[in-house]
Amino acid sequence: MKEVIFNISDYKSTGETYKDFYRDVFVKLDGKGIIDFEDLPDLHFHADILNEFMWYNHNENLKLIFVGLDLDKIERQETSDDYRWSLILSVMVDFVKKYPNNTLEFR
């Protein structure tokens, strides 16, 4: 199983850390190697595009690890960043439910 770690403390975009995640997931899951996404290095910061992007990786046996996310704050959606993170997490949770060869972990 391939571990892919998303450490939120590495994301420096003030108030828009979700944008750093979109760029990070593209790099870590080799978006340039997927013809449909090679010209979308930020996936247009859109959960629907992230969902499609993850489908292309469904056979990869991924262990997706999120480090440092404040899940309670995201659930309360206090900021637009929290709202965007809730959309990202929804995509990731659905991804591992639909493709159980992949896992999701929060640290």
Gaussian input, Z-matrix of N, CA and C with variables (Angstrom, degrees):
# hf/3-21g

backbone

0 1
 N
 C     1     B1
 C     2     B2     1     A1
 N     3     B3     2     A2     1     D1
 C     4     B4     3     A3     2     D2
 C     5     B5     4     A4     3     D3
 N     6     B6     5     A5     4     D4
 C     7     B7     6     A6     5     D5
 C     8     B8     7     A7     6     D6
 N     9     B9     8     A8     7     D7
 C    10    B10     9     A9     8     D8
 C    11    B11    10    A10     9     D9
 N    12    B12    11    A11    10    D10
 C    13    B13    12    A12    11    D11
 C    14    B14    13    A13    12    D12
 N    15    B15    14    A14    13    D13
 C    16    B16    15    A15    14    D14
 C    17    B17    16    A16    15    D15
 N    18    B18    17    A17    16    D16
 C    19    B19    18    A18    17    D17
 C    20    B20    19    A19    18    D18
 N    21    B21    20    A20    19    D19
 C    22    B22    21    A21    20    D20
 C    23    B23    22    A22    21    D21
 N    24    B24    23    A23    22    D22
 C    25    B25    24    A24    23    D23
 C    26    B26    25    A25    24    D24
 N    27    B27    26    A26    25    D25
 C    28    B28    27    A27    26    D26
 C    29    B29    28    A28    27    D27
 N    30    B30    29    A29    28    D28
 C    31    B31    30    A30    29    D29
 C    32    B32    31    A31    30    D30
 N    33    B33    32    A32    31    D31
 C    34    B34    33    A33    32    D32
 C    35    B35    34    A34    33    D33
 N    36    B36    35    A35    34    D34
 C    37    B37    36    A36    35    D35
 C    38    B38    37    A37    36    D36
 N    39    B39    38    A38    37    D37
 C    40    B40    39    A39    38    D38
 C    41    B41    40    A40    39    D39
 N    42    B42    41    A41    40    D40
 C    43    B43    42    A42    41    D41
 C    44    B44    43    A43    42    D42
 N    45    B45    44    A44    43    D43
 C    46    B46    45    A45    44    D44
 C    47    B47    46    A46    45    D45
 N    48    B48    47    A47    46    D46
 C    49    B49    48    A48    47    D47
 C    50    B50    49    A49    48    D48
 N    51    B51    50    A50    49    D49
 C    52    B52    51    A51    50    D50
 C    53    B53    52    A52    51    D51
 N    54    B54    53    A53    52    D52
 C    55    B55    54    A54    53    D53
 C    56    B56    55    A55    54    D54
 N    57    B57    56    A56    55    D55
 C    58    B58    57    A57    56    D56
 C    59    B59    58    A58    57    D57
 N    60    B60    59    A59    58    D58
 C    61    B61    60    A60    59    D59
 C    62    B62    61    A61    60    D60
 N    63    B63    62    A62    61    D61
 C    64    B64    63    A63    62    D62
 C    65    B65    64    A64    63    D63
 N    66    B66    65    A65    64    D64
 C    67    B67    66    A66    65    D65
 C    68    B68    67    A67    66    D66
 N    69    B69    68    A68    67    D67
 C    70    B70    69    A69    68    D68
 C    71    B71    70    A70    69    D69
 N    72    B72    71    A71    70    D70
 C    73    B73    72    A72    71    D71
 C    74    B74    73    A73    72    D72
 N    75    B75    74    A74    73    D73
 C    76    B76    75    A75    74    D74
 C    77    B77    76    A76    75    D75
 N    78    B78    77    A77    76    D76
 C    79    B79    78    A78    77    D77
 C    80    B80    79    A79    78    D78
 N    81    B81    80    A80    79    D79
 C    82    B82    81    A81    80    D80
 C    83    B83    82    A82    81    D81
 N    84    B84    83    A83    82    D82
 C    85    B85    84    A84    83    D83
 C    86    B86    85    A85    84    D84
 N    87    B87    86    A86    85    D85
 C    88    B88    87    A87    86    D86
 C    89    B89    88    A88    87    D87
 N    90    B90    89    A89    88    D88
 C    91    B91    90    A90    89    D89
 C    92    B92    91    A91    90    D90
 N    93    B93    92    A92    91    D91
 C    94    B94    93    A93    92    D92
 C    95    B95    94    A94    93    D93
 N    96    B96    95    A95    94    D94
 C    97    B97    96    A96    95    D95
 C    98    B98    97    A97    96    D96
 N    99    B99    98    A98    97    D97
 C   100   B100    99    A99    98    D98
 C   101   B101   100   A100    99    D99
 N   102   B102   101   A101   100   D100
 C   103   B103   102   A102   101   D101
 C   104   B104   103   A103   102   D102
 N   105   B105   104   A104   103   D103
 C   106   B106   105   A105   104   D104
 C   107   B107   106   A106   105   D105
 N   108   B108   107   A107   106   D106
 C   109   B109   108   A108   107   D107
 C   110   B110   109   A109   108   D108
 N   111   B111   110   A110   109   D109
 C   112   B112   111   A111   110   D110
 C   113   B113   112   A112   111   D111
 N   114   B114   113   A113   112   D112
 C   115   B115   114   A114   113   D113
 C   116   B116   115   A115   114   D114
 N   117   B117   116   A116   115   D115
 C   118   B118   117   A117   116   D116
 C   119   B119   118   A118   117   D117
 N   120   B120   119   A119   118   D118
 C   121   B121   120   A120   119   D119
 C   122   B122   121   A121   120   D120
 N   123   B123   122   A122   121   D121
 C   124   B124   123   A123   122   D122
 C   125   B125   124   A124   123   D123
 N   126   B126   125   A125   124   D124
 C   127   B127   126   A126   125   D125
 C   128   B128   127   A127   126   D126
 N   129   B129   128   A128   127   D127
 C   130   B130   129   A129   128   D128
 C   131   B131   130   A130   129   D129
 N   132   B132   131   A131   130   D130
 C   133   B133   132   A132   131   D131
 C   134   B134   133   A133   132   D132
 N   135   B135   134   A134   133   D133
 C   136   B136   135   A135   134   D134
 C   137   B137   136   A136   135   D135
 N   138   B138   137   A137   136   D136
 C   139   B139   138   A138   137   D137
 C   140   B140   139   A139   138   D138
 N   141   B141   140   A140   139   D139
 C   142   B142   141   A141   140   D140
 C   143   B143   142   A142   141   D141
 N   144   B144   143   A143   142   D142
 C   145   B145   144   A144   143   D143
 C   146   B146   145   A145   144   D144
 N   147   B147   146   A146   145   D145
 C   148   B148   147   A147   146   D146
 C   149   B149   148   A148   147   D147
 N   150   B150   149   A149   148   D148
 C   151   B151   150   A150   149   D149
 C   152   B152   151   A151   150   D150
 N   153   B153   152   A152   151   D151
 C   154   B154   153   A153   152   D152
 C   155   B155   154   A154   153   D153
 N   156   B156   155   A155   154   D154
 C   157   B157   156   A156   155   D155
 C   158   B158   157   A157   156   D156
 N   159   B159   158   A158   157   D157
 C   160   B160   159   A159   158   D158
 C   161   B161   160   A160   159   D159
 N   162   B162   161   A161   160   D160
 C   163   B163   162   A162   161   D161
 C   164   B164   163   A163   162   D162
 N   165   B165   164   A164   163   D163
 C   166   B166   165   A165   164   D164
 C   167   B167   166   A166   165   D165
 N   168   B168   167   A167   166   D166
 C   169   B169   168   A168   167   D167
 C   170   B170   169   A169   168   D168
 N   171   B171   170   A170   169   D169
 C   172   B172   171   A171   170   D170
 C   173   B173   172   A172   171   D171
 N   174   B174   173   A173   172   D172
 C   175   B175   174   A174   173   D173
 C   176   B176   175   A175   174   D174
 N   177   B177   176   A176   175   D175
 C   178   B178   177   A177   176   D176
 C   179   B179   178   A178   177   D177
 N   180   B180   179   A179   178   D178
 C   181   B181   180   A180   179   D179
 C   182   B182   181   A181   180   D180
 N   183   B183   182   A182   181   D181
 C   184   B184   183   A183   182   D182
 C   185   B185   184   A184   183   D183
 N   186   B186   185   A185   184   D184
 C   187   B187   186   A186   185   D185
 C   188   B188   187   A187   186   D186
 N   189   B189   188   A188   187   D187
 C   190   B190   189   A189   188   D188
 C   191   B191   190   A190   189   D189
 N   192   B192   191   A191   190   D190
 C   193   B193   192   A192   191   D191
 C   194   B194   193   A193   192   D192
 N   195   B195   194   A194   193   D193
 C   196   B196   195   A195   194   D194
 C   197   B197   196   A196   195   D195
 N   198   B198   197   A197   196   D196
 C   199   B199   198   A198   197   D197
 C   200   B200   199   A199   198   D198
 N   201   B201   200   A200   199   D199
 C   202   B202   201   A201   200   D200
 C   203   B203   202   A202   201   D201
 N   204   B204   203   A203   202   D202
 C   205   B205   204   A204   203   D203
 C   206   B206   205   A205   204   D204
 N   207   B207   206   A206   205   D205
 C   208   B208   207   A207   206   D206
 C   209   B209   208   A208   207   D207
 N   210   B210   209   A209   208   D208
 C   211   B211   210   A210   209   D209
 C   212   B212   211   A211   210   D210
 N   213   B213   212   A212   211   D211
 C   214   B214   213   A213   212   D212
 C   215   B215   214   A214   213   D213
 N   216   B216   215   A215   214   D214
 C   217   B217   216   A216   215   D215
 C   218   B218   217   A217   216   D216
 N   219   B219   218   A218   217   D217
 C   220   B220   219   A219   218   D218
 C   221   B221   220   A220   219   D219
 N   222   B222   221   A221   220   D220
 C   223   B223   222   A222   221   D221
 C   224   B224   223   A223   222   D222
 N   225   B225   224   A224   223   D223
 C   226   B226   225   A225   224   D224
 C   227   B227   226   A226   225   D225
 N   228   B228   227   A227   226   D226
 C   229   B229   228   A228   227   D227
 C   230   B230   229   A229   228   D228
 N   231   B231   230   A230   229   D229
 C   232   B232   231   A231   230   D230
 C   233   B233   232   A232   231   D231
 N   234   B234   233   A233   232   D232
 C   235   B235   234   A234   233   D233
 C   236   B236   235   A235   234   D234
 N   237   B237   236   A236   235   D235
 C   238   B238   237   A237   236   D236
 C   239   B239   238   A238   237   D237
 N   240   B240   239   A239   238   D238
 C   241   B241   240   A240   239   D239
 C   242   B242   241   A241   240   D240
 N   243   B243   242   A242   241   D241
 C   244   B244   243   A243   242   D242
 C   245   B245   244   A244   243   D243
 N   246   B246   245   A245   244   D244
 C   247   B247   246   A246   245   D245
 C   248   B248   247   A247   246   D246
 N   249   B249   248   A248   247   D247
 C   250   B250   249   A249   248   D248
 C   251   B251   250   A250   249   D249
 N   252   B252   251   A251   250   D250
 C   253   B253   252   A252   251   D251
 C   254   B254   253   A253   252   D252
 N   255   B255   254   A254   253   D253
 C   256   B256   255   A255   254   D254
 C   257   B257   256   A256   255   D255
 N   258   B258   257   A257   256   D256
 C   259   B259   258   A258   257   D257
 C   260   B260   259   A259   258   D258
 N   261   B261   260   A260   259   D259
 C   262   B262   261   A261   260   D260
 C   263   B263   262   A262   261   D261
 N   264   B264   263   A263   262   D262
 C   265   B265   264   A264   263   D263
 C   266   B266   265   A265   264   D264
 N   267   B267   266   A266   265   D265
 C   268   B268   267   A267   266   D266
 C   269   B269   268   A268   267   D267
 N   270   B270   269   A269   268   D268
 C   271   B271   270   A270   269   D269
 C   272   B272   271   A271   270   D270
 N   273   B273   272   A272   271   D271
 C   274   B274   273   A273   272   D272
 C   275   B275   274   A274   273   D273
 N   276   B276   275   A275   274   D274
 C   277   B277   276   A276   275   D275
 C   278   B278   277   A277   276   D276
 N   279   B279   278   A278   277   D277
 C   280   B280   279   A279   278   D278
 C   281   B281   280   A280   279   D279
 N   282   B282   281   A281   280   D280
 C   283   B283   282   A282   281   D281
 C   284   B284   283   A283   282   D282
 N   285   B285   284   A284   283   D283
 C   286   B286   285   A285   284   D284
 C   287   B287   286   A286   285   D285
 N   288   B288   287   A287   286   D286
 C   289   B289   288   A288   287   D287
 C   290   B290   289   A289   288   D288
 N   291   B291   290   A290   289   D289
 C   292   B292   291   A291   290   D290
 C   293   B293   292   A292   291   D291
 N   294   B294   293   A293   292   D292
 C   295   B295   294   A294   293   D293
 C   296   B296   295   A295   294   D294
 N   297   B297   296   A296   295   D295
 C   298   B298   297   A297   296   D296
 C   299   B299   298   A298   297   D297
 N   300   B300   299   A299   298   D298
 C   301   B301   300   A300   299   D299
 C   302   B302   301   A301   300   D300
 N   303   B303   302   A302   301   D301
 C   304   B304   303   A303   302   D302
 C   305   B305   304   A304   303   D303
 N   306   B306   305   A305   304   D304
 C   307   B307   306   A306   305   D305
 C   308   B308   307   A307   306   D306
 N   309   B309   308   A308   307   D307
 C   310   B310   309   A309   308   D308
 C   311   B311   310   A310   309   D309
 N   312   B312   311   A311   310   D310
 C   313   B313   312   A312   311   D311
 C   314   B314   313   A313   312   D312
 N   315   B315   314   A314   313   D313
 C   316   B316   315   A315   314   D314
 C   317   B317   316   A316   315   D315
 N   318   B318   317   A317   316   D316
 C   319   B319   318   A318   317   D317
 C   320   B320   319   A319   318   D318

   B1=1.4533
   B2=1.5267
   B3=1.3126
   B4=1.4642
   B5=1.5288
   B6=1.3396
   B7=1.4595
   B8=1.5236
   B9=1.3153
   B10=1.4615
   B11=1.5268
   B12=1.3317
   B13=1.4618
   B14=1.5253
   B15=1.3287
   B16=1.4572
   B17=1.5289
   B18=1.3286
   B19=1.4569
   B20=1.5256
   B21=1.3031
   B22=1.4573
   B23=1.5306
   B24=1.3197
   B25=1.4690
   B26=1.5302
   B27=1.3218
   B28=1.4665
   B29=1.5254
   B30=1.3148
   B31=1.4584
   B32=1.5213
   B33=1.3102
   B34=1.4654
   B35=1.5260
   B36=1.3047
   B37=1.4720
   B38=1.5262
   B39=1.2986
   B40=1.4571
   B41=1.5254
   B42=1.3210
   B43=1.4588
   B44=1.5132
   B45=1.3161
   B46=1.4668
   B47=1.5278
   B48=1.3249
   B49=1.4695
   B50=1.5226
   B51=1.3142
   B52=1.4590
   B53=1.5271
   B54=1.3307
   B55=1.4630
   B56=1.5247
   B57=1.3285
   B58=1.4650
   B59=1.5223
   B60=1.3348
   B61=1.4629
   B62=1.5254
   B63=1.3177
   B64=1.4677
   B65=1.5259
   B66=1.3292
   B67=1.4702
   B68=1.5268
   B69=1.3291
   B70=1.4616
   B71=1.5292
   B72=1.3167
   B73=1.4652
   B74=1.5248
   B75=1.3147
   B76=1.4652
   B77=1.5232
   B78=1.3277
   B79=1.4677
   B80=1.5269
   B81=1.3240
   B82=1.4685
   B83=1.5229
   B84=1.3189
   B85=1.4669
   B86=1.5231
   B87=1.3215
   B88=1.4638
   B89=1.5256
   B90=1.3242
   B91=1.4604
   B92=1.5136
   B93=1.3283
   B94=1.4651
   B95=1.5228
   B96=1.3287
   B97=1.4549
   B98=1.5215
   B99=1.3167
   B100=1.4658
   B101=1.5249
   B102=1.3009
   B103=1.4653
   B104=1.5259
   B105=1.3106
   B106=1.4656
   B107=1.5274
   B108=1.3297
   B109=1.4632
   B110=1.5218
   B111=1.3132
   B112=1.4625
   B113=1.5282
   B114=1.3174
   B115=1.4639
   B116=1.5323
   B117=1.3321
   B118=1.4688
   B119=1.5323
   B120=1.3302
   B121=1.4666
   B122=1.5259
   B123=1.3254
   B124=1.4663
   B125=1.5357
   B126=1.3338
   B127=1.4726
   B128=1.5341
   B129=1.3189
   B130=1.4736
   B131=1.5280
   B132=1.3405
   B133=1.4724
   B134=1.5295
   B135=1.2965
   B136=1.4638
   B137=1.5282
   B138=1.3219
   B139=1.4603
   B140=1.5295
   B141=1.3193
   B142=1.4657
   B143=1.5249
   B144=1.3213
   B145=1.4677
   B146=1.5215
   B147=1.3372
   B148=1.4663
   B149=1.5226
   B150=1.3154
   B151=1.4562
   B152=1.5315
   B153=1.3064
   B154=1.4665
   B155=1.5290
   B156=1.3202
   B157=1.4626
   B158=1.5316
   B159=1.3146
   B160=1.4678
   B161=1.5249
   B162=1.3183
   B163=1.4546
   B164=1.5274
   B165=1.3206
   B166=1.4598
   B167=1.5279
   B168=1.3220
   B169=1.4615
   B170=1.5264
   B171=1.3209
   B172=1.4584
   B173=1.5255
   B174=1.3012
   B175=1.4683
   B176=1.5254
   B177=1.3102
   B178=1.4637
   B179=1.5266
   B180=1.3228
   B181=1.4689
   B182=1.5266
   B183=1.3102
   B184=1.4571
   B185=1.5215
   B186=1.3105
   B187=1.4583
   B188=1.5208
   B189=1.3135
   B190=1.4615
   B191=1.5211
   B192=1.3270
   B193=1.4610
   B194=1.5264
   B195=1.3214
   B196=1.4615
   B197=1.5227
   B198=1.3180
   B199=1.4609
   B200=1.5273
   B201=1.3282
   B202=1.4549
   B203=1.5123
   B204=1.3080
   B205=1.4723
   B206=1.5254
   B207=1.3180
   B208=1.4570
   B209=1.5347
   B210=1.3149
   B211=1.4665
   B212=1.5260
   B213=1.3359
   B214=1.4665
   B215=1.5250
   B216=1.3117
   B217=1.4683
   B218=1.5315
   B219=1.3066
   B220=1.4686
   B221=1.5224
   B222=1.3170
   B223=1.4659
   B224=1.5306
   B225=1.3301
   B226=1.4763
   B227=1.5243
   B228=1.3206
   B229=1.4677
   B230=1.5278
   B231=1.3328
   B232=1.4600
   B233=1.5304
   B234=1.3177
   B235=1.4666
   B236=1.5267
   B237=1.3185
   B238=1.4656
   B239=1.5302
   B240=1.3392
   B241=1.4647
   B242=1.5309
   B243=1.3382
   B244=1.4692
   B245=1.5243
   B246=1.3170
   B247=1.4647
   B248=1.5264
   B249=1.3250
   B250=1.4718
   B251=1.5243
   B252=1.3466
   B253=1.4654
   B254=1.5333
   B255=1.3207
   B256=1.4686
   B257=1.5232
   B258=1.3240
   B259=1.4671
   B260=1.5318
   B261=1.3276
   B262=1.4683
   B263=1.5207
   B264=1.3248
   B265=1.4634
   B266=1.5195
   B267=1.3117
   B268=1.4621
   B269=1.5276
   B270=1.3184
   B271=1.4673
   B272=1.5209
   B273=1.3221
   B274=1.4633
   B275=1.5265
   B276=1.3180
   B277=1.4665
   B278=1.5267
   B279=1.3129
   B280=1.4654
   B281=1.5266
   B282=1.3181
   B283=1.4677
   B284=1.5270
   B285=1.3249
   B286=1.4712
   B287=1.5300
   B288=1.3238
   B289=1.4688
   B290=1.5252
   B291=1.3065
   B292=1.4634
   B293=1.5267
   B294=1.3244
   B295=1.4685
   B296=1.5245
   B297=1.3397
   B298=1.4645
   B299=1.5320
   B300=1.3130
   B301=1.4644
   B302=1.5326
   B303=1.3218
   B304=1.4633
   B305=1.5259
   B306=1.3381
   B307=1.4594
   B308=1.5215
   B309=1.3190
   B310=1.4580
   B311=1.5234
   B312=1.3284
   B313=1.4647
   B314=1.5246
   B315=1.3371
   B316=1.4634
   B317=1.5171
   B318=1.3105
   B319=1.4768
   B320=1.5097
   A1=108.06
   A2=115.80
   A3=121.82
   A4=109.42
   A5=116.29
   A6=120.78
   A7=110.00
   A8=115.29
   A9=121.68
   A10=106.53
   A11=115.60
   A12=120.74
   A13=110.35
   A14=114.27
   A15=121.98
   A16=106.82
   A17=116.52
   A18=121.89
   A19=108.82
   A20=115.72
   A21=121.62
   A22=111.73
   A23=117.75
   A24=119.62
   A25=112.10
   A26=117.30
   A27=121.17
   A28=112.24
   A29=116.99
   A30=121.56
   A31=109.72
   A32=116.60
   A33=121.15
   A34=115.09
   A35=119.29
   A36=120.80
   A37=109.29
   A38=116.77
   A39=122.06
   A40=110.85
   A41=115.14
   A42=120.54
   A43=114.95
   A44=117.47
   A45=120.68
   A46=110.00
   A47=116.27
   A48=119.30
   A49=111.76
   A50=116.74
   A51=119.33
   A52=110.98
   A53=117.68
   A54=120.67
   A55=110.91
   A56=116.03
   A57=119.86
   A58=110.31
   A59=117.02
   A60=120.10
   A61=111.08
   A62=117.34
   A63=120.22
   A64=111.26
   A65=116.62
   A66=119.60
   A67=110.74
   A68=116.01
   A69=122.24
   A70=111.45
   A71=117.68
   A72=120.40
   A73=110.20
   A74=117.03
   A75=121.05
   A76=110.37
   A77=116.97
   A78=121.46
   A79=110.78
   A80=116.47
   A81=120.46
   A82=113.10
   A83=117.37
   A84=120.28
   A85=111.38
   A86=116.42
   A87=124.02
   A88=113.04
   A89=115.27
   A90=120.59
   A91=113.72
   A92=117.65
   A93=119.88
   A94=111.41
   A95=117.07
   A96=121.02
   A97=113.84
   A98=116.78
   A99=121.89
   A100=107.01
   A101=117.12
   A102=122.51
   A103=112.81
   A104=118.35
   A105=120.63
   A106=113.12
   A107=117.57
   A108=120.41
   A109=114.25
   A110=118.20
   A111=119.78
   A112=113.44
   A113=118.08
   A114=121.54
   A115=113.08
   A116=116.85
   A117=121.44
   A118=110.25
   A119=118.78
   A120=120.14
   A121=115.00
   A122=116.75
   A123=119.58
   A124=111.35
   A125=116.20
   A126=123.03
   A127=111.14
   A128=116.01
   A129=123.58
   A130=112.13
   A131=115.77
   A132=121.82
   A133=111.05
   A134=116.84
   A135=120.88
   A136=110.83
   A137=116.42
   A138=121.68
   A139=112.47
   A140=118.47
   A141=120.03
   A142=111.11
   A143=116.54
   A144=119.97
   A145=109.36
   A146=117.31
   A147=120.86
   A148=110.26
   A149=117.19
   A150=121.72
   A151=110.89
   A152=116.47
   A153=120.26
   A154=110.71
   A155=117.16
   A156=122.33
   A157=110.36
   A158=116.38
   A159=119.69
   A160=110.22
   A161=118.50
   A162=120.41
   A163=110.63
   A164=116.96
   A165=120.41
   A166=111.82
   A167=117.46
   A168=122.31
   A169=112.65
   A170=117.92
   A171=119.71
   A172=114.23
   A173=119.03
   A174=121.35
   A175=113.24
   A176=117.78
   A177=121.79
   A178=114.44
   A179=119.03
   A180=122.03
   A181=110.52
   A182=115.65
   A183=122.62
   A184=112.00
   A185=115.55
   A186=122.03
   A187=104.89
   A188=116.44
   A189=122.92
   A190=108.48
   A191=116.37
   A192=121.78
   A193=109.18
   A194=115.73
   A195=121.80
   A196=108.07
   A197=116.00
   A198=122.03
   A199=108.97
   A200=115.98
   A201=120.33
   A202=116.78
   A203=118.17
   A204=119.58
   A205=109.56
   A206=117.11
   A207=122.11
   A208=107.21
   A209=115.38
   A210=120.41
   A211=112.51
   A212=117.47
   A213=119.98
   A214=110.99
   A215=116.63
   A216=121.25
   A217=110.32
   A218=116.04
   A219=120.11
   A220=110.47
   A221=116.11
   A222=120.03
   A223=111.40
   A224=116.72
   A225=120.43
   A226=112.03
   A227=117.19
   A228=123.60
   A229=111.70
   A230=114.87
   A231=120.73
   A232=112.96
   A233=117.16
   A234=121.23
   A235=109.27
   A236=116.13
   A237=118.78
   A238=110.41
   A239=117.63
   A240=121.15
   A241=110.07
   A242=116.32
   A243=120.38
   A244=110.81
   A245=116.12
   A246=120.58
   A247=110.60
   A248=116.64
   A249=120.48
   A250=110.76
   A251=116.47
   A252=119.46
   A253=110.86
   A254=117.45
   A255=119.10
   A256=110.55
   A257=117.47
   A258=121.02
   A259=110.73
   A260=116.49
   A261=121.18
   A262=109.91
   A263=116.40
   A264=119.94
   A265=111.56
   A266=116.88
   A267=120.29
   A268=110.62
   A269=116.39
   A270=120.99
   A271=110.21
   A272=117.13
   A273=120.88
   A274=111.99
   A275=117.01
   A276=120.64
   A277=109.98
   A278=117.24
   A279=120.60
   A280=111.30
   A281=116.58
   A282=122.02
   A283=111.23
   A284=117.49
   A285=119.04
   A286=111.80
   A287=117.80
   A288=119.99
   A289=110.36
   A290=115.62
   A291=120.79
   A292=111.87
   A293=116.45
   A294=122.00
   A295=108.76
   A296=117.42
   A297=121.41
   A298=115.11
   A299=118.07
   A300=120.16
   A301=110.44
   A302=116.91
   A303=123.69
   A304=108.38
   A305=116.52
   A306=120.13
   A307=110.65
   A308=114.23
   A309=122.42
   A310=107.60
   A311=115.97
   A312=120.62
   A313=109.08
   A314=114.80
   A315=121.13
   A316=108.30
   A317=115.37
   A318=120.30
   A319=109.37
   D1=133.38
   D2=-179.57
   D3=-89.77
   D4=120.58
   D5=177.02
   D6=-85.33
   D7=130.53
   D8=176.82
   D9=-123.79
   D10=114.18
   D11=-174.46
   D12=-104.06
   D13=129.50
   D14=175.56
   D15=-114.13
   D16=100.45
   D17=-177.92
   D18=-94.51
   D19=109.82
   D20=-173.58
   D21=-62.93
   D22=-28.32
   D23=179.56
   D24=-67.39
   D25=-15.49
   D26=175.93
   D27=-80.89
   D28=-13.92
   D29=-176.69
   D30=-87.25
   D31=123.23
   D32=-170.53
   D33=-111.45
   D34=-2.02
   D35=179.84
   D36=-70.75
   D37=107.92
   D38=-176.98
   D39=-59.74
   D40=121.27
   D41=177.18
   D42=74.49
   D43=-3.25
   D44=-179.51
   D45=-139.32
   D46=48.79
   D47=-178.79
   D48=-63.86
   D49=-23.67
   D50=178.31
   D51=-59.21
   D52=-32.41
   D53=179.08
   D54=-64.95
   D55=-39.19
   D56=176.87
   D57=-63.57
   D58=-37.77
   D59=177.84
   D60=-61.17
   D61=-46.85
   D62=-178.63
   D63=-58.30
   D64=-41.52
   D65=177.49
   D66=-66.96
   D67=-39.30
   D68=-177.89
   D69=-67.18
   D70=-45.37
   D71=-179.00
   D72=-64.34
   D73=-35.88
   D74=177.98
   D75=-61.07
   D76=-45.48
   D77=-179.35
   D78=-69.30
   D79=-48.38
   D80=-173.98
   D81=-68.54
   D82=-25.87
   D83=178.02
   D84=-105.95
   D85=20.59
   D86=173.33
   D87=52.52
   D88=57.04
   D89=178.63
   D90=-59.50
   D91=-29.33
   D92=178.59
   D93=-66.02
   D94=-22.17
   D95=179.56
   D96=-84.35
   D97=-1.70
   D98=179.86
   D99=-111.02
   D100=108.05
   D101=-171.96
   D102=-49.77
   D103=-41.84
   D104=-177.54
   D105=-66.45
   D106=-14.71
   D107=-174.44
   D108=-122.17
   D109=-1.53
   D110=-173.43
   D111=-57.97
   D112=-25.13
   D113=179.15
   D114=-102.68
   D115=16.74
   D116=-179.94
   D117=-124.42
   D118=62.83
   D119=-173.99
   D120=-65.30
   D121=-8.34
   D122=176.55
   D123=-121.12
   D124=6.71
   D125=-178.77
   D126=50.73
   D127=26.18
   D128=-177.59
   D129=53.83
   D130=22.56
   D131=178.60
   D132=51.26
   D133=40.57
   D134=-172.59
   D135=-125.26
   D136=129.65
   D137=-177.02
   D138=-63.36
   D139=-35.31
   D140=179.04
   D141=-65.14
   D142=-38.23
   D143=178.25
   D144=-71.56
   D145=-37.98
   D146=174.90
   D147=-59.25
   D148=-42.46
   D149=179.18
   D150=-58.48
   D151=-46.97
   D152=178.58
   D153=-65.48
   D154=-41.62
   D155=178.50
   D156=-59.02
   D157=-42.93
   D158=-179.57
   D159=-65.88
   D160=-34.11
   D161=177.94
   D162=-57.15
   D163=-39.89
   D164=179.11
   D165=-63.75
   D166=-16.59
   D167=-179.04
   D168=-107.78
   D169=11.75
   D170=-171.85
   D171=-67.41
   D172=-21.18
   D173=179.15
   D174=-94.84
   D175=8.18
   D176=-172.98
   D177=-83.40
   D178=-7.51
   D179=-176.73
   D180=54.40
   D181=62.78
   D182=-175.07
   D183=-93.52
   D184=140.40
   D185=167.96
   D186=-109.82
   D187=102.36
   D188=-177.10
   D189=-88.63
   D190=116.55
   D191=-175.37
   D192=-116.13
   D193=120.91
   D194=176.44
   D195=-105.48
   D196=121.09
   D197=-178.39
   D198=-110.52
   D199=124.44
   D200=172.28
   D201=89.85
   D202=11.32
   D203=176.34
   D204=-78.66
   D205=136.15
   D206=174.95
   D207=-90.90
   D208=90.37
   D209=-174.10
   D210=-63.69
   D211=-34.74
   D212=178.29
   D213=-65.01
   D214=-43.86
   D215=178.96
   D216=-64.00
   D217=-42.14
   D218=178.57
   D219=-62.52
   D220=-41.50
   D221=179.72
   D222=-62.45
   D223=-36.27
   D224=178.90
   D225=-76.09
   D226=-17.65
   D227=179.03
   D228=50.49
   D229=57.17
   D230=-178.85
   D231=-73.42
   D232=-25.40
   D233=-178.14
   D234=-132.40
   D235=168.50
   D236=176.57
   D237=-66.30
   D238=-30.17
   D239=175.40
   D240=-61.72
   D241=-43.49
   D242=177.53
   D243=-60.83
   D244=-43.05
   D245=179.51
   D246=-60.14
   D247=-45.74
   D248=179.59
   D249=-63.65
   D250=-39.52
   D251=177.17
   D252=-64.35
   D253=-36.24
   D254=178.67
   D255=-63.64
   D256=-36.18
   D257=176.27
   D258=-66.60
   D259=-43.13
   D260=178.49
   D261=-60.60
   D262=-47.88
   D263=-178.30
   D264=-64.86
   D265=-35.37
   D266=176.28
   D267=-60.60
   D268=-43.54
   D269=177.29
   D270=-61.69
   D271=-45.18
   D272=-176.67
   D273=-67.84
   D274=-40.96
   D275=177.78
   D276=-63.42
   D277=-45.79
   D278=177.73
   D279=-61.93
   D280=-38.21
   D281=179.87
   D282=-59.86
   D283=-48.47
   D284=-177.61
   D285=-74.33
   D286=-25.72
   D287=174.57
   D288=-69.53
   D289=-43.48
   D290=-177.27
   D291=-73.41
   D292=-33.32
   D293=-178.20
   D294=-125.12
   D295=83.10
   D296=-172.99
   D297=-67.47
   D298=-2.85
   D299=172.97
   D300=-75.32
   D301=-6.46
   D302=177.11
   D303=-112.84
   D304=151.04
   D305=-179.41
   D306=-130.73
   D307=163.77
   D308=-178.25
   D309=-131.93
   D310=133.99
   D311=-178.86
   D312=-138.86
   D313=143.27
   D314=176.55
   D315=-119.29
   D316=131.45
   D317=178.34
   D318=-122.99

